Amino acid sequence: MNQLNDQNPNPIFSLLGNAVSQCPSYDKKVNYLLESRKIFLFNQVLQQKIQNFKDQNSSLEQQLIQPQKKQRRKANEISKIYKCSQCEKSYGSEASLNLHSKLKHPIIESESKTYIEQSFQI
């Protein structure tokens, strides 16, 4: 090989000579095909992990870019001016008070009939 390097001034031959001298010797006990498959599969797994990290990174970036939701007021920040007539519990809106009344203080059917009849009397 040294004769090739001496006879040809081409740098490709000098690189080839250096590469051949750096190659390890062939071992008959090693299954090189199996080793190359292992390396290939390992590279495939690494590429998938890299892609997963890229996807996670892009989703995190989108979350940072998107406007955040409005913050809800805490219970102690709401002025509770609507009070239940039966249990004196207070609420911040009339809708909440009505919902409480329906759930906690349901009107019995006989009471509702008398209430309706009284409201329609002239």
C-alpha positions in Angstrom: 0.0 0.0 0.0 2.9 2.3 0.7 4.0 1.8 -2.9 0.6 3.2 -4.0 1.0 6.3 -1.9 4.5 6.8 -3.2 3.6 6.4 -6.9 0.3 8.4 -6.9 0.3 11.8 -5.5 -3.5 11.7 -5.4 -4.8 12.6 -1.8 -7.6 10.0 -2.1 -5.1 7.2 -2.1 -3.4 8.5 1.0 -6.7 8.8 2.8 -7.6 5.2 1.7 -4.3 4.0 3.0 -4.9 5.7 6.4 -8.4 4.3 6.6 -7.3 0.7 5.9 -4.5 1.0 8.5 -7.0 2.1 11.1 -9.6 -0.7 10.5 -9.7 -3.4 13.2 -8.8 -6.9 12.2 -11.6 -9.3 11.1 -12.9 -11.6 13.9 -14.5 -14.8 12.8 -16.4 -15.2 16.1 -18.3 -11.9 15.7 -21.6 -11.9 13.7 -21.2 -8.6 11.9 -24.6 -8.8 10.3 -26.3 -9.1 13.7 -24.2 -6.3 15.1 -25.1 -4.0 12.2 -28.8 -4.8 12.7 -28.5 -4.0 16.4 -26.9 -0.7 15.6 -29.6 0.1 13.0 -32.4 -0.7 15.4 -30.7 1.3 18.2 -30.5 4.3 15.8 -34.2 3.9 14.9 -35.2 4.0 18.6 -33.0 7.1 19.1 -34.7 8.8 16.1 -38.1 8.0 17.5 -37.1 9.4 20.9 -35.8 12.6 19.3 -39.0 13.0 17.3 -41.1 12.5 20.5 -39.0 15.2 22.2 -39.5 17.5 19.3 -43.3 16.9 19.4 -43.4 17.6 23.1 -41.3 20.7 22.7 -43.6 22.1 20.0 -46.7 21.4 22.1 -45.1 23.2 25.0 -44.3 26.1 22.8 -47.9 26.3 21.5 -49.1 26.3 25.1 -46.8 29.2 25.9 -48.0 31.1 22.8 -51.7 30.6 23.3 -53.4 33.1 25.6 -54.2 31.8 29.0 -57.7 31.2 30.3 -59.3 33.9 32.4 -58.7 33.3 36.0 -61.8 32.5 38.1 -62.5 34.6 41.1 -62.1 32.9 44.4 -65.1 32.4 46.7 -63.9 35.1 49.1 -63.6 37.7 46.3 -67.3 37.4 45.3 -69.8 39.7 47.0 -72.6 37.5 48.2 -75.8 39.6 48.2 -78.4 37.0 47.5 -79.5 35.1 50.6 -81.7 32.0 51.0 -84.8 32.7 52.9 -84.9 29.3 54.5 -81.3 28.6 55.6 -79.7 32.1 55.4 -77.0 30.9 53.0 -75.7 33.6 50.7 -74.7 33.5 47.0 -73.1 35.8 44.5 -75.8 35.4 41.8 -79.5 34.9 41.6 -79.0 31.8 39.4 -76.9 30.2 42.1 -79.5 31.0 44.7 -82.2 29.5 42.5 -80.2 26.4 41.9 -79.6 26.0 45.7 -83.3 26.4 46.3 -84.2 23.7 43.8 -81.6 21.3 45.2 -81.7 21.9 48.9 -85.2 23.1 49.5 -87.5 21.3 47.0 -91.1 22.4 47.1 -93.5 19.6 48.0 -96.2 19.0 45.4 -99.1 19.9 47.7 -97.3 23.2 48.7 -96.6 24.1 45.1 -100.3 23.6 44.2 -101.5 25.9 47.0 -98.9 28.4 46.1 -100.0 28.4 42.4 -103.7 28.6 43.4 -103.0 31.6 45.7 -101.1 33.4 43.0 -104.0 33.1 40.5 -106.7 34.3 42.8 -108.3 37.6 42.0 
